[in-house]
Amino acid sequence: MAAVRTTQKRAPFGERLAAALARYKTPLCMGIDPHLPLLPAVFGVATPKIGDTKTIAAIRSFALSAIDIAAGRLPAIKPQAAFFEQHGPEGMMMLAEIAAYARSKDLLVIMDAKRGDIGSTSAAYAEAFLGLDAPFQSDALTINAYMGTDTLMPFMEAADASGNGLFVLVRTSNPGSADLQEQIIDGKPLYQRLAEKLAPLSQRLQDKDNWSSLGIVAGATWPDEARQLRSILPASPFLIPGYGAQGAPASDALASLSRDTGCWQGGLVNASRGLTFPKAAANLSDMHSWQTAILDQLEGMVADLNAA
């Protein structure tokens, strides 16, 4: 499937995300992370290998099948670019294909590529994922600002020009994040200082009184910090990893979100392995049973978040 290119600016990402959250009544985002050791046997490869033609076909089938289950039920998917990049050119073609397919199914595509560099390099990354004619068309892109806020400017310009969004790494869910993100700078941790730097940039991409298109990544494993970050960035969408396989409960994952007219607003709660690789689906031998197991897991997570 060739990528469907977008040549006209869309409504701002923050506005589109808020509408999707209201439409589907859940903040759950499906992570598409095709870990080779976890790839179910139902997709026809007993021993997946990087770059192998049969493995790539199996990943493609897995990703498209997962998207079919998410479509009409969830607001967004989040492909992890690295799991496709490792397979070379065919993997990158597959990444472009699944992004286009998901968007054709009315799913927002949050591209988890964690890009970040200076000047023209950032501009090139931005065009690859956020430009109107981007080969890897995405509704939002994860980026790294720890080289300095000047690295964000090309991404912001591209996002503003196309109506797309950004999620800046601020307080990540991994335990080692404390090595840098918790370092105290003038009485405050570094991640909080970064959030303060982002606040005026968030306002710059805020559409009138609505949500900004500049969001942040704030892990579900740090609910108290997420609440602090929300006070600094009231209009920024939060992308929240750590729910599910990483052990954070629904209440922690939702710490920075708010209920508005019966639905959660303010961000997306991502689940990857816990959603697409549940134990109940690991050894199933037919596609219908696998799809049923994934759908059961999805519906269970939606109910869990809505009950919190």
N, C-alpha and C positions, 0 to 999 in steps of 0.2 A: 504494500500500500504506500503510495507516494504521500509525502507530507502535504497537508492542506495549508497553504500559505495565507496569512492574513495581511492585507494591504491597507486597511483602514484602522485608525485608532479606535479602540474600544472604550466603553465606559471605564472610569478609574477602578483599579483592582479592589480597593477598599469597599467601594460601592457594590461591586459584583460579588465579593465575598459575603458581605452582609445579606445580600439578597439570597444567595445560595444557602446560607445558614438558616434563614427564615423559611425557605422553601422545603428543605429536607429535614428540618427539626432535629438536627444533630450536628455536633462539631467534629464528629469522627472523620478522620482522614486515613485512607488506606495507603500504607507504604508499599511500594513495589520494589522489593529488595531480593532479587533471585540468588540467594546464597546457594552455591553449587552443592554442598553437602546436605542441604535440606530439600533440594528439588524432589518432589514426590515421584515415585516410580510410575505413577499413572501416566506421566508425560513421556514415557517410553525410553528413558535413559537410565540404566542401572548404575553406571559410573560416569557422572558428568565430568567433562574435561574442558579447560579453558580453550576457546577457539575452535573446538570440535564442531563440525557441521550439524551433527545430530543434537548436540547439546544446545547450540544456538536455536535450533528449531523447537526444542523442548522449552527453552526459556521464553521464546516468542509465544508459544501456546499457553504457557503458564500465565504470562503477563496479560495477554488479551482475554483469557478466561477470567482472571481476577477482575479486570476492568468491567467485563460484562456483569459480574456480580455486583460491583459497586454502583454501576450506572442506575440512576433512578432511585438510589437509596442513600447515597452519600454526596456531600458537596465537592469532594476533592480527592485526588490521588497524589502521592509523592514518590515519583521514581528516584531511586538513588543512582546517579549517573555512573558511579564507579563500577557497579556490577555489570554495566553494559560496555563501558570503555575497555574493560579488561579483555574483551573478546575481539578487539581491533575494529577495523572498518565495518565489518558485518554487525558487530555489536552496536556501533554508533548509528548505523542505518536503522537498526531495530529500535533504538531509543527514540529516534525521530518518528518512527512509525507508531509506537505505542502512545507517544504524546499526542500525535494527530488523532489517533483513534479515540483516546479518552476525551479530547475536546469535542469530537463529533458526537459523543455520547452525553454532552452537557456536563462534563466533569471539569472542574478547575484543575490545572496541572501545576503543582508546586515542584519545580525542578530542584532536587537536592544535589547541587554541584559544588557548593561552598567555594565559589570563585573569589578572587581578590588579588589585585596587583595595582600597579601605578599607571597613570596616563593612558597612552594608546593601547596598552595591553588590557587594561580594564575595559576600555571602549570596545575592543575586539571581543572579549568575553560577553559583554552586554549585547552586542549585535548578534552573537551566536544564539543567545537564549531569549532575548527580550525585544529585539528589533521587529519592525513590522514585517520584514521578509526573512525572519530568523529560520535557519534550518531546523533548530530544535525548539519549536515554538512552545512557550511556557506562559502561564498566567502570572507566575512569580518565580523568583530565583533566590536560593540561599547564598549569602555572600559573607565574607570575612573582613571585618573592619580593624583587626588588631594590628595592621600595618599603618593605620592612621585614617582619619575621616576623609582626607583628600582622595583616598582610593575609592570612596563611594560615589564621587561626583559623576563619573561617566555612567555608572549604573543608574543613578537617579535621573540623569538626563534621558537615557534610553527608556526607562520605565515611564517617565512623564510623557514622552513623545508617543508611546504606544498604548498607554493605558494599563500597563502591567505593574507588578508589585515586586517588592524586595523583602526578604527576611534576613536581618543582620544577626550573626552569631553574637549573643551577649552573655547568656548564662546557660551553658550547655549541660546536658544531663550526665556526662561521663564523670566518674570519680576524680580523674586527674585534672579536671577543669580548675580545681582549687589551686593548682600550681601557679597559675597566673591570674585567673579571674578573681581570686580572693585576696590578692596582694593589696595592702592598704595604701591608698594615695591621699594624703591630706585628710586622714580620718575616715575615708570611705573606701570600700572595696573597688577594685578596678572595673568590674562589670557595671557597678552603679555609676561610676564616672563616665563610662562609655555611654550608658543610657542617657545621661544628662547632655552629652555631646549630640546625641541623636534627636533629642527633643525638638529643637528648632527645625531640623531636617524633616522630621515627621510632620510638623505643621506645614512645611512647604509643599508636601504631597497630600495634604488633607483637602478633600473636596467640600468646600463650604463648611457645614457643621457636622459632616459625616466622618466615617472612618478614614484614616490615612492609608495610603498605599505603601508606606514604609513601615514594615513590621519588624519584629525581632524573634529570635529563637530563645525560648526560656524553658528549660527542662522541667518536667513534672516532678522530678526528684527533689526540687528545691521550691516548695510551695510558698514559704515565707518570703524568699527572695522575689518570687514572681509577683506577690502582692506589692512589694516595694517598687518593683519595676512598673507595675501598672499605675502607681501614683505618679511616676515620672513621665510615663508615656500613655496617657489616658485614651488617645485616639489610635494607637498603633495596634494592628492585629498581632497576636502572638501565635507562633508555631511551636507546639508543645510536644516534644518527644519524651519518651520514658514511660508511657502508659502501656501496660500489658507485659511484654516479655521482660522489660527492665524493672518491673515490680512496683511502679507507682500506682496507688489506687485512684479511682475516679475522682474522689474529693480533692486530692492533691493536684491532679491534672487540670481540674477546673478552677483552681484557686484564683487565677487572674481573669477569668471570664465572668460574665454577668447574664442573668436571665432577662430576656426582653420579649414581651408578648408571647410567652410560652416556648421560647427557644433560647439556646445559649448563643451569645454574641461575643465578639472580641477575639476570635481566633480559631485555630484548628488543633485538635488533639490527635496526634499521629499514633497509629499502631501498625507495625510492620510484621515482624516475625510472629507476634502473638495473634495476629489476624489471619495472615495468609499461610502460616505453617503451624496450625494447631496440632497437638498430638493426635486428635481424633481423625485427622486427615492424612497422617504420615504413611500408612500402609494400605490405603484403599486401592482397589484394583480396577475400578471403573470410574469414568468421568462424572457420571450423575451423582454417585456417592460422594466424590470429592467436592463437587459444587455444593451439594447439600450441607456438607460439613463446614465449608467456608461460610456459607450463608447463615448457618446456625451460629457460628462464631461472631459474625458481623452483627446479627440481630441481638445476641447476648451483650456485646459491647455497647451497642446503641442503648439498650435498656439500662445497662449499668450506669452509663453517663447521665441518662435522663433521670435516673432515680437518685442521683447524688445531691 
